[in-house]
Amino acid sequence: MKTPSEDTQKILKTLQKAVDEALDKKKRLGQYAVIWRNNRPVAIGENAPASLVEDKQ
């Protein structure tokens, strides 16, 4: 597999930081977030809709 270029690595790092900050903000505001996990959307957070919460097995 080819190593990503320096520019690509900077872009990925910037995107990850933006996502981390957005998720942190939602958590501080008491909002839930929808993420992609195990090939389907899953809601995370205390007030997440039950229909989107991942089953804990």
BELWOMO-V259185 format. One record per backbone hydrogen bond with DSSP energy under -0.5 kcal/mol. NH is the residue of the N-H (numbers start at 0). CO is the residue of the C=O. Records with the same first field share a line. If there is no record, write none. Layout:
NH: CO  CO
This chain:
8: 4
9: 5
10: 6
11: 7
12: 8
13: 9
14: 10
15: 11
16: 12
17: 13
18: 14
19: 15
20: 16
21: 17
22: 18
23: 19
24: 20
25: 21
26: 22
27: 23
28: 24
29: 25  26
30: 25
32: 43
34: 32  41
36: 34  39
39: 36
41: 34
42: 51
43: 32
47: 44
51: 48
52: 48  49
53: 42
56: 54
